Amino acid sequence: MKRFHTLLTAVLLCTAAAIPAAAQPAMTNVYGRDCQLLNGKWAAIIDPYDQGVPKEIFLNRTPQNDTEFFEYAFEGGLRLEVPGDWNSQSPELKYYEGTVWYARHLVVGTGAAQPAEGVCATAVEAPCDGERMFLYFGAVNYRCNVYLNGKKICTHEGGFTPFEVEVGGLLRDGDNFLAVEVDNRRRPDAIPAMAFDWWNYGGITRDVMIVRTPKTFIRDYFLRLDKASDSRLLLSVDLSEPVAGEVSLQIPELGIDRTLRTDAQGHGETSIDVKKLKLWSPEAPYLYDVRLVCGGSPLDDRIGFRRITVDGTKILVNGRETFMRSISFHEEIPQRMGRACSRADARMLLAEVQDLGANMVRLAHYPQNEYTVRMAEEMGILLWEEIPIWQGIDFTDRATAEKAHAMLREMIARDKNRCAIGFWGIANETRPSAARDAFLTSLLEAGRALDESRLFVAAFDNAYYMEKSDRFEMHDDFTRLLDVVAVNKYMGWYAPWPKDPGTIHWDICTDKPLIISEFGCEAQYGQHGDRHRASSWSEEYQEQLYIDNLAMFANIPNLAGISPWILFDFRSPYRFHPTNQEGWNRKGLGPRTAQKSVACDPRLLPLETGGAIEKEITPNH
Ligand code: GCB
């Protein structure tokens, strides 16, 4: 296995170098920079047969003489809201998986002729001397090609992490035509792959922005508490260019004003001793105003400092044992039947979590919006953030492995300064094999090299009750490499109880903390029935199942947290039952699942949301 792993890593390095025109990973803390949103309505063309490329619709040509005509036009057709998924914006797109083209004009310079009424356009100031401009996408599901003025400028794969491409030198004065070809088809070599238990929302699902920077700027930084000392901060920075330069770090409240010199590669590191640091914790989520300055240009952030470690079977936050009272949610607003995509959406989801009294969220099953992560941090909610390695992944495919590495890098690059994140999740429900072990080991090593300050976890579904030992056991050697092991176990739902729950014992990775990362069952809101019959889909059955599972958890010697599945019902083509599911996974618990039985009827929205969420919803078309 070791040899295979070394070989795989070597091959990965070669393939990475060979990939053409890939977008750059986004710069850290994009919202702290000079940025302009390109959100709003974009023109769109649905292209299920992928005819947009042969017809060169990215050129946006219009007839120039009497004989010319074109079989497309972006104006006068469909409009899609960005950020947002396309499925919830038009009835014919509800189940659509394929290509959609998005287009928008960028009108550069104040003197430029303005586009005609109704044309989707944004006025963009011309760059000042020496200024650079980047086009940033918070997330596009799943893969995309970006064209500017008829030229392909980048490609990106992966539906939940940000990317950018430099456009300063490509924009011209006046009208510029931006087209984004988005494809959300499921593929065997993708992550996630062919089937997964959530809706495959397609589209430009997060903010799109123009970001302006000086010529040389701080591309990346990582400021954190030294794992070994509560009174030392560690800072590393990378400039946009391989040049020796100066970066200063200011944290006024701590009296810190420190200058650091980067080496000829543009990389610098320093440690700073501090006195009387207030640590961040779920109980006291303290954040400091932090400023980094390079070449006179400031970059502001709010950063908290905390230590998350493992001591035997315990998880410690700042040295204190902390039991993870967690819950999961998908990035979805059930009432709208669409992707959560705004600050208001993040607020709604996290407010529910807070009402439940949870101290952690397992973000299911992919990196969610930066808004959510930042807001959780302000609210004192710990996070487990994971990449969408979800069952069915082709662990033998080198290209898939490279995608996993890219997703992990992009997730850590975006959120490594967010102290709310205590756990990086690298996989959900994978089964042992030499190929899987090599794939995940290489991912884990890469993750640890990027961030030594967090715990690495994966969720498994191969724990079983063994009659012989009268215990739950799990045989998966890969768990040895993780800091924390997590188990998804649906006792009472997918697996019948072998005996009285309160008498069941667990013997799984007893030298490490173990989190029950999923359990639960489906129930229809407001449906009453036999508390001992699963097929009643009743609230009573769900309640009894929770009582039974909690009785069993009491016997897990190394239990360090539980995370019920899930806050809200969520849409999923996996779920066929004609009356109890109707395309929804009904395991939701949250109070706003009051919309459960009526979730498909948007007329009831104001009633179900009490008006509060309704105001923040972008109207559908
Ligand atoms: C699981 C998966 C989760 C599913 C859930 C279910 O184990 O990790 O994505 O949604 O089960 O409801 O079956």
Residues whose N, C-alpha, C, O or C-beta is under 5 A from the ligand:
A	BS01	GCB	D197 N488
